[in-house]
Amino acid sequence: MAQPKPKDLGTEISRLDTQNPGSPSFELSDYPFYRLNRLSGRYASVMNSVLKPLSLDQLRWRVLMILGDQETCSISRIADLAITQLSTITRNVQRMQRDGLVELIRCASDNRVTEVSLTEHGRTIHQTVRSVASRVFQQATSNLHADEVLLLSRLLENMHDSLAKSPYER
């Protein structure tokens, strides 16, 4: 099935001032962060629906995906990658350990560091949730061209990196 062509953004550029909260012609519905919040909320709702039958939630999903990508990772690194408070990640990882999804290992070179890795059961669940997440991803991107999905990913990463340099945080 042919995908629709990307919109010509030339006509949209003239509306850029409606996206800036400092502009007199600002419109909330055009504000990119408003749209991101709506997308994030919708995504969380859909993911919660598909994760619940697996006895998982968003945070466990993130930890599973991070460990599936990193194999072994410190709790503080997981918190950083998940953009979640260290105490929240620590409690979550301890619950995941009780459920047999992860194992915790004290770092031999630094007792203060606890490393986390998936157990065999955790790897099995990781594969299951990747499959579920793939279906959600396919649904979310079904009206986009592949180049639009790639561009969106690059743009979001660029915005993330720009905000990481923010003088307003911390």
Helices and strands as residue ranges (DSSP letters): H 10-13, G 16-19, G 28-30, H 32-51, G 52-54, H 58-70, E 72-74, H 75-82, H 86-98, E 102-107, E 110-118, H 120-140, H 146-164
